[in-house]
Amino acid sequence: MELWDYLYFLGTAILLTLAPGPDNMYVLTKSLSSGAKQGVTLACGLAAGPIFHTTLVMVGVAAFIQSSPAAFRVLTLCGAAYLLYLSFSAFRSGGAAIDTEGKTDSVRSFALWRRGFLMNASNPKVLLFFLALLPQFVRTDAPLPPSLQIALMGLSFAVITVCLFSLIALCAGKMREFLLTYKKFPLIMSRVEGAVLLLIAAGLLFL
């Protein structure tokens, strides 16, 4: 991979990350409901997904899933089921799960990080997207071997993701300070979070 190829990849990754999608929409929603800190934690979990997908591309698992409709369907159903569970939990909480004080702890932070990671890692469409995208920038005559080029791109995509998603979280956290003046804000946000997760599950199943 030459320098210009890498810069072109970085530009592509930035545009793809900024494009409206389920991940950044959920970071926005979660940051509004629970604060910037939890939004950043979620962003870190979602950003770990590209590293996972890149690893699968490197070892050939992604190619297997692409060639196996049954494996793709099973992964899709598992990912959608997890999202539906999260959506149901948000609706059922009735706003009780919304942290109006902005407090958190290590256990809750890890659970939120894990949620972000599982949301991204269990989406086979993201895996196939990486399988289609990353090889386009690989050069066989470059100093780095193809596997290391793919690893570099996957790591770069993850760094871009966590930076841009964290920026979204911080901006949403500022908005939240004003919205907390409304008494029904926690209830409204729990409904919004549930609806966003439900839409992501629907998109995974039908798009």
C-alpha positions as CSV (number, residue, x, y, z in Angstrom):
1,M,0.0,0.0,0.0
2,E,1.4,3.3,-1.1
3,L,1.0,6.6,0.9
4,W,-1.7,7.9,-1.5
5,D,-3.6,4.6,-1.3
6,Y,-3.6,4.9,2.5
7,L,-4.7,8.5,2.5
8,Y,-7.5,7.6,0.1
9,F,-8.6,4.9,2.4
10,L,-8.5,7.2,5.4
11,G,-10.7,9.7,3.5
12,T,-13.1,6.9,2.6
13,A,-13.3,5.7,6.2
14,I,-14.0,9.2,7.5
15,L,-16.9,9.7,5.1
16,L,-18.3,6.2,5.8
17,T,-18.1,6.8,9.6
18,L,-19.8,10.2,9.3
19,A,-22.6,9.0,7.0
20,P,-25.9,8.6,9.0
21,G,-26.1,5.0,10.1
22,P,-27.3,2.8,12.9
23,D,-24.1,2.9,15.0
24,N,-23.7,6.7,15.1
25,M,-27.4,7.2,15.6
26,Y,-27.3,4.9,18.6
27,V,-24.3,6.7,20.0
28,L,-26.2,9.9,19.7
29,T,-29.3,8.5,21.4
30,K,-27.3,6.9,24.2
31,S,-25.4,10.0,24.8
32,L,-28.6,12.1,25.1
33,S,-30.1,9.6,27.5
34,S,-27.1,8.7,29.7
35,G,-24.5,11.3,29.1
36,A,-21.3,11.9,27.1
37,K,-19.2,9.5,29.2
38,Q,-21.4,6.5,28.5
39,G,-21.7,7.6,24.9
40,V,-17.9,7.5,24.6
41,T,-17.8,4.1,26.3
42,L,-20.3,2.8,23.7
43,A,-18.3,4.4,20.9
44,C,-15.2,2.4,22.1
45,G,-17.2,-0.8,22.1
46,L,-18.5,-0.1,18.6
47,A,-15.0,0.8,17.4
48,A,-13.7,-2.6,18.6
49,G,-16.0,-4.2,16.0
50,P,-13.9,-3.2,13.0
51,I,-10.8,-4.9,14.6
52,F,-12.8,-8.1,15.0
53,H,-14.1,-8.0,11.5
54,T,-10.7,-7.2,10.1
55,T,-9.3,-10.2,11.9
56,L,-12.0,-12.4,10.4
57,V,-11.2,-11.1,6.9
58,M,-7.5,-11.9,7.5
59,V,-8.1,-15.5,8.6
60,G,-10.7,-16.2,5.8
61,V,-13.8,-16.5,8.0
62,A,-15.5,-13.6,6.1
63,A,-15.0,-15.4,2.8
64,F,-16.6,-18.6,4.3
65,I,-19.6,-16.6,5.5
66,Q,-20.0,-15.0,2.2
67,S,-20.1,-18.4,0.5
68,S,-22.5,-19.9,3.0
69,P,-26.0,-18.4,3.0
70,A,-26.9,-20.6,6.0
71,A,-24.1,-19.2,8.1
72,F,-24.9,-15.6,7.1
73,R,-28.6,-16.2,8.0
74,V,-27.7,-17.6,11.4
75,L,-25.5,-14.7,12.3
76,T,-28.1,-12.2,11.1
77,L,-30.8,-13.8,13.2
78,C,-28.5,-13.9,16.3
79,G,-27.6,-10.2,15.8
80,A,-31.2,-9.2,15.3
81,A,-32.3,-11.2,18.4
82,Y,-29.7,-9.4,20.5
83,L,-30.9,-6.0,19.3
84,L,-34.5,-6.9,19.9
85,Y,-33.6,-7.9,23.5
86,L,-31.9,-4.5,24.0
87,S,-34.9,-2.7,22.5
88,F,-37.4,-4.6,24.7
89,S,-35.3,-3.8,27.8
90,A,-35.2,-0.1,26.9
91,F,-39.0,0.0,26.4
92,R,-39.6,-1.9,29.6
93,S,-37.4,0.3,31.8
94,G,-39.9,3.2,31.4
95,G,-37.0,5.7,31.8
96,A,-35.8,4.0,35.1
97,A,-32.5,3.0,33.4
98,I,-31.7,6.5,32.3
99,D,-29.0,8.0,34.5
100,T,-30.0,11.6,35.1
101,E,-27.1,12.2,37.4
102,G,-24.5,11.2,34.9
103,K,-22.9,8.7,37.3
104,T,-21.4,5.4,36.2
105,D,-19.1,2.6,37.4
106,S,-16.7,0.1,36.0
107,V,-19.3,-2.7,35.8
108,R,-21.8,-0.6,33.9
109,S,-19.1,0.8,31.7
110,F,-17.9,-2.6,30.7
111,A,-21.4,-3.8,30.1
112,L,-22.0,-0.8,27.8
113,W,-18.7,-1.4,26.0
114,R,-19.6,-5.0,25.5
115,R,-23.0,-4.0,24.2
116,G,-21.4,-1.8,21.5
117,F,-18.9,-4.5,20.6
118,L,-21.6,-7.2,20.3
119,M,-23.8,-5.0,18.2
120,N,-21.1,-4.4,15.7
121,A,-19.4,-7.8,15.8
122,S,-22.7,-9.8,15.4
123,N,-23.6,-7.9,12.2
124,P,-22.6,-10.1,9.3
125,K,-23.3,-7.2,6.8
126,V,-20.5,-5.2,8.4
127,L,-18.2,-8.2,8.0
128,L,-19.0,-8.6,4.3
129,F,-18.6,-4.9,3.9
130,F,-15.1,-5.1,5.2
131,L,-14.4,-8.1,3.0
132,A,-15.4,-6.0,0.0
133,L,-13.7,-2.8,1.1
134,L,-10.3,-3.6,2.5
135,P,-8.9,-5.7,-0.4
136,Q,-9.6,-2.8,-2.8
137,F,-6.7,-0.9,-1.2
138,V,-4.2,-3.8,-0.9
139,R,-1.1,-3.6,-3.2
140,T,0.8,-6.9,-3.7
141,D,3.9,-4.9,-4.7
142,A,3.9,-2.8,-1.5
143,P,6.7,-3.2,1.2
144,L,4.1,-4.5,3.7
145,P,2.6,-7.9,3.1
146,P,-1.2,-8.0,2.3
147,S,-2.1,-9.3,5.7
148,L,-0.4,-6.4,7.5
149,Q,-1.9,-3.9,5.1
150,I,-5.4,-5.2,6.0
151,A,-4.5,-5.1,9.7
152,L,-3.3,-1.4,9.3
153,M,-6.5,-0.4,7.6
154,G,-8.7,-2.2,10.2
155,L,-6.9,-0.5,13.0
156,S,-7.1,2.9,11.3
157,F,-10.8,2.4,10.7
158,A,-11.3,1.6,14.4
159,V,-9.3,4.7,15.5
160,I,-11.4,6.9,13.1
161,T,-14.6,5.4,14.5
162,V,-13.8,6.0,18.1
163,C,-12.7,9.6,17.5
164,L,-15.7,10.6,15.4
165,F,-18.2,8.7,17.5
166,S,-16.8,10.2,20.7
167,L,-17.1,13.7,19.2
168,I,-20.8,12.9,18.6
169,A,-21.1,11.7,22.2
170,L,-19.5,14.9,23.6
171,C,-21.8,17.2,21.5
172,A,-24.9,15.2,22.5
173,G,-23.8,15.3,26.2
174,K,-23.9,19.1,26.0
175,M,-27.4,19.0,24.6
176,R,-28.4,16.7,27.3
177,E,-27.7,19.2,30.0
178,F,-30.4,21.4,28.6
179,L,-32.9,18.6,28.0
180,L,-32.7,17.3,31.6
181,T,-34.8,20.3,32.6
182,Y,-37.8,18.5,31.2
183,K,-39.3,16.0,33.7
184,K,-40.4,13.5,31.1
185,F,-37.0,13.5,29.4
186,P,-35.9,10.0,30.9
187,L,-39.2,8.4,29.8
188,I,-39.0,9.9,26.3
189,M,-35.3,8.9,25.8
190,S,-36.0,5.3,26.9
191,R,-38.7,5.1,24.2
192,V,-36.4,6.7,21.6
193,E,-33.6,4.3,22.5
194,G,-35.9,1.4,22.2
195,A,-37.2,2.6,18.9
196,V,-33.7,3.1,17.5
197,L,-32.6,-0.4,18.5
198,L,-35.8,-1.8,17.0
199,L,-35.1,0.0,13.7
200,I,-31.5,-1.3,13.7
201,A,-32.8,-4.9,14.2
202,A,-35.3,-4.4,11.4
203,G,-32.6,-3.0,9.1
204,L,-30.4,-6.0,9.8
205,L,-33.2,-8.4,9.0
206,F,-34.8,-6.8,6.0
207,L,-32.3,-4.5,4.3
